[in-house]
């Protein structure tokens, strides 16, 4: 399937929670910027993905990962760098996988499509422990949606339902005081669940992660705050304190004078 560049809209807005400025102290701060570019040009057009998900009511022999995108990739039962851990005496499974996706719209999904025999009623209730893209940013005070689906619990959902997670992946750059850049990705998510049918009957459910990339990059730049700005801030705080104190003192004096006049009026 050909990739349609018209799907990229450079005027799309990045959610506000991904672009909030962050302050790390009196002498350092982080400035957020937005720009249109692919910041990690050395990635070979790939994004690394880390997925950790538990399906407590589906046997490991049935669980698989499928990957497809608009460049024509269609892989069923991806096995490289993946691990299946039996749960609940073998009745359930935790799937952990590390894989890469192309920087084009596509999807990856957890399903039974790669199983040798399809079960009649696969139970796709699940808990997502982790879904992250790119390098993990271990930077203090950077709060972002790097693992937005971590902790998502669908154990109370319809066992026969499919789950659609619609992801908007936002490239993210962190630049430290030395100018070194690290690349990662945040994402926003919307989800729905449904039981699907075709003319032949009920469609086998799956857990879909459908993704698209934002053309807007979020950049966090760590900068050393000038000392004069710190002094200015302190002076502003002190000045504000005196101003408030003066207002309070004026109010008390005015009230006191008014009370004296009332008392004099009563005496006369």
KOLVO-614896 format. One record per residue (C-alpha): residue in one letter; x, y, z. Coordinates in steps of 0.05 Angstrom, whole numbers, plus 32768, in hexadecimal, padded with zeros to 4 digits. Example, Ala and Ser with C-alpha at 12.3 -4.5 7.8 and 13.67 -1.06 7.14 Angstrom:
2
a80F67FA6809C
s81117FEB808F
//
This chain:
268
x800080008000
x801E80447FEC
x802B80778022
x800080B48019
x802680F38030
x7FE581198030
x7FD480F88072
x800881248093
x7FE9816580AA
x801E819680C2
x7FE981BF80E5
x7FD481888115
x7FDA819E815D
x800481788190
x7FDD816E81D1
x7FED81A18206
x8003816D8239
x803E815B820D
x805881A28208
x805281BF824E
x809381E28264
x80B881C3829E
x80E381E482D3
x811C81C082F4
x813681F38326
x814E82398331
x818882358301
x816E820482CD
x813081FF82A4
x811581D98268
x80FA81FD822B
x80C881DA81FF
x80C881E581B4
x809D81CB817A
x80B681C28133
x80A8819A80F4
x80E0816980E7
x80F8812280F2
x812A812C812B
x814980E68129
x816280E180E2
x819380AA80F4
x815C80798108
x8155805C80C2
x810C806D80C1
x80FD803E80FB
x80E080468141
x80EF80158178
x80B27FFC819E
x80AD7FDB81E3
x806D7FB681F4
x805B7F918234
x80147F77823A
x7FF17F418263
x7FB67F17824A
x7FA17EEE8288
x7F6E7EC48262
x7F937EB28222
x7FC67E7A821C
x800D7E8D8204
x80087E5C81C9
x7FD17E8981AD
x7FF17ECD81B9
x80167EEF8180
x802B7F338166
x801B7F4B8120
x80387F8980FF
x80227FAD80C0
x80297FF380A2
x801F801D8064
x8063800A8047
x80487FC4803B
x80647FA28079
x80377F6A8090
x80557F3C80C4
x802C7F0880E9
x80467EE98128
x80837F148135
x80B37EED8162
x80F67F138163
x81077F3281A7
x80C67F1A81C6
x80B57EF28203
x80767ECE821A
x806E7EC08265
x80367E91827B
x80067EAD82AF
x7FD17E8C82DB
x7FEC7E4582D5
x7FF27E4B828A
x7FAC7E67827E
x7FC67EAD8271
x80027ECF8251
x802E7F0C8257
x804C7F238215
x808B7F4D8215
x80A77F6581D3
x80DC7F9481B7
x80D37FA4816D
x80D87FDC813A
x80A57FFE810F
x80AD802A80D1
x809F807580D6
x805F806F80AF
x8017806380C5
x8009801B80D7
x7FF57FED8110
x800D7FB4813B
x7FDD7F87815F
x7FDB7F4F8191
x7FB07F168177
x7FA87ECC816B
x7FB37ED38120
x7FF57EAE8122
x7FDA7E73814A
x7FD87E2F8126
x7F907E27813A
x7F617E618149
x7F3B7E5D818B
x7EEF7E64818A
x7EEB7E9C81BC
x7F2E7EBD81CC
x7F2B7EEA8208
x7F517F2B81F9
x7F487F4C823E
x7F8C7F688251
x7FB87F978279
x7FEC7FC18256
x802A7FC98281
x80537FF0824F
x804F800C8209
x8088803B81F8
x80AB805481B9
x80F4806581B0
x8129807081E6
x81128078822D
x812280BE8246
x813D80B7828D
x813B8101829A
x8121811F82DB
x80E7815082D6
x80D5813E828E
x808C812A8294
x806F810F8254
x804280DA8236
x807A80A88227
x8053806D8242
x800C8088823C
x7FEC8042823C
x801480278277
x7FE2800B82A9
x7FA780078279
x7F797FD18295
x7F457FAF826A
x7F387F728295
x7EEF7F85829E
x7EE27F8D8254
x7EB97F5F8228
x7EE47F20821F
x7ED17F1C81D5
x7EDF7F6681C5
x7F167F81819A
x7F3C7FBE81B4
x7F537FF88189
x7F88802781A4
x7F9280628175
x7FD780818181
x7FF480C3816A
x804080BD8171
x806580FE817E
x80B181018173
x80D4811E81B0
x811B813981B9
x813F814881FA
x817D817481F6
x81A7817A8235
x81D581B3824B
x820F81958223
x81E7819481E3
x81DF814981E1
x819D813381C3
x817380F681D5
x813880DF81AB
x80F880C081C2
x80AD80C181B4
x807080D381DB
x802A80C181C5
x7FE180D181D1
x7FAC809A81CF
x7F62808F81C4
x7F42804B81CA
x7F02802581BC
x7EEB7FDD81C3
x7EB97FB7819A
x7EA17F738185
x7EA97F6E8139
x7E7F7F458109
x7E837F3680BF
x7E537F118091
x7E737ED080A7
x7E6A7EDD80F1
x7E927EFB812B
x7ED87F12811B
x7F107EF88147
x7F237F318177
x7F677F51817D
x7F8A7F8A81A2
x7F9C7FBF816E
x7FCE7FF78174
x7FC380248138
x7FF6805B8133
x80058099810B
x803F80C98113
x803981138122
x8063813F80F6
x806D816D8132
x80AA8160815E
x80AC817481A8
x80F1818A81C0
x810781938208
x814581BE820E
x816881C38251
x81858208825D
x81AB82288296
x8183826282B0
x81AA82A482B4
x81BC82BA82FA
x819E82FF82F0
x815A82DE82E2
x815F82BA8324
x816E82FC8348
x8135831E8323
x810682E88339
x811C82EE8382
x8114833A837F
x80CF83328360
x80BA83038398
x80D5833283CE
x80B4836E83AD
x8072834983A7
x8076833683F0
x807F837F8405
x8047839583D7
x8016836383F4
x802C8375843B
x802083BE842B
x7FDA83B08410
x7FC98387844F
x7FE483BF847C
x7FBC83F38456
x7F7C83CA845D
x7F8783C184A7
x7F95840B84B1
x7F5784208489
x7F2B83EF84B0
x7F48840884F2
x7F3A845184E0
x7EF3844084CB
x7EE8841C850D
x7F0284588534
x7ED18486850F
x7E988457851F
x7EAA84568569
x7EB184A3856B
x7E6C84A98549
x7E4D847D857F
x7E6C84A585B7
x7E5384E8859B
//
